[in-house]
């Protein structure tokens, strides 16, 4: 059941958006180009109906950008070279995670003849994140009740201990979930050698085509600006 | 005479997992007939899960190890097959943890196996529709898996299994995370599958829902089948005969309540006033709850999966903030962010609460300033039968041992209030009994203990008082003084509070 009310479009476009964004965010310069790149991603986020998330990201981006103007150079460069770019990629990932059902993504990738060896890992990553997030919350609560919570001062005074205390349970849970999930998928024929069929039919419609062309055009503009001698501030 | 055909046979089967020092199955001989309903039970680590993994062919390809002897399922040796090949004939259903679901939508999940075996689209749509209709669960169609309760998720697992109409169903502790009402609903599904002639194999600790359903029970010990009883023979065993076999009861009516008297602190120690809670953009989960509690009480909190028991416990422990509510401990008003100084929360999954590299260190963590800590640690290790494992890594322990260790940490904590979230889910009788003893120790040492649980036997051994939670309010608050109150609790749990 879809809980968001945005434009519905092919999940392959979302994947392409992630690929292009992550490649360009670090390959191209920051400044105006970075801002435009973020703008493109943000536009798609709004189109997908993720109003709240988009506004949150937009606010964070602008706040960081302003902060970078007043902070000394070594701090502001962390923001412009790292944080802003990560934020852009995170927003692109977020579109896929929040608006795509796993079955739909698997179907669309299989239809495009992407090998199973690539489809399955992508599906699993998408499947894992919600459980990972849940585990992280529980572990944080568990540490708090043990009196070794992840408070600011504690992390600062016992970094190794808190790191170990948090990471080991997360990894153990991850291993366990991975084993159970794959055992369950095996018994239901995930690696059975035959042509896979689909419950949800995906087809690349005219709307998807137009959206794709629009997206590529916007990316072309972003790339073009990076070769122009325009500076933002 | 379909019933006479053997569909599964084990011949001198032994199996040892890779990297393990002991065999998990030892010289097992077993024949299962077509249409039979078989239950495998026994203590944790007895080999019952391993047996189910042989039947669904996860052994020997997925779980690797040394397999000797022979296992034939539907005419094929498991040495020449794999889980994917066998999956057309054999459906596997596991414990509820969300990890048995591959997709995030209930309809897609039900369709998943069909897609993998290449059934045409139109046929998949038909089968998915039929599955939801046949078990009268159309309200579960096209839902986000993460918003379903454990009981509903387990139903989806059954629906997903039925779409291929397999001959054999293999279930590994399917009831572990369900409330009694949901388990009884699962029983109905099993009953229908049995009536349709399917062969069903269940590995399980909790036996009550299999009463009158199972044709045969196998009791396993240390990798061997040590006793074999028909359903009728099993039903005739007395409560003490079940206990001497270390088995959970087959009939809930045989559970007798122990006399659990509160320790007689008369003054109110904990007071909660008008606690309300709702998740973001969701209807109210807890509605203006007020209770008072005394030292030396063990208060059981019961209600269906998803009714807000855990949320209640976490708010009380200061792990989640609630919108409104007052908390008074020992006469003092305590702010929500200070609650975690007074209340200790034992998580349901022990894995979420073990942070160090040895059992001893685990108990010392956060408690190093307590005077005489080393003696206390060794006393608790002894009490919980963990002294032989004191230098082990916590993650090398078995499930029951891990659970006891997290409770040990709670016993050492100096916080006066302890909340335990489903401390016996998935535990065998021995471990359940050990946990019950630990909880009784906490009560006797003058703490206020809350247990969130679906385990009637555990309640009978520990609770001095029970709160029945339904639709966000406390429907009833009962002192567990005798048979009549215990029956009210039992009926409430079986009917899901209707």
Interface residues (C-beta under 8 A of the other chain):
Chain A: X1 X3 X101 X102 X103 X104 X123 X127 X130 X131 X135 X138 X139 X141 X142 X143 X144 X145 X146 X147 X148 X149 X164 X165 X166 X168 X169 X172 X173 X176 X177 X180 X181 X182 X183 X184 X185 X186 X187 X188 X189 X190 X191 X192 X194 X195 X196 X197 X198 X199 X200 X201
Chain B: X56 X57 X58 X62 X63 X82 X83 X84 X85 X86 X87 X88 X90 X91 X92 X94 X97 X98 X99 X100 X101 X102 X103 X104 X105 X107 X108 X111 X112 X113 X114 X115 X116 X117 X118 X119 X120 X121 X124 X125 X128 X142 X143 X144 X146 X160 X314 X317 X318 X319 X320 X340 X343 X344 X345 X347 X349 X351 X352 X353 X354 X355 X356 X357 X365 X366 X367 X395 X409 X413
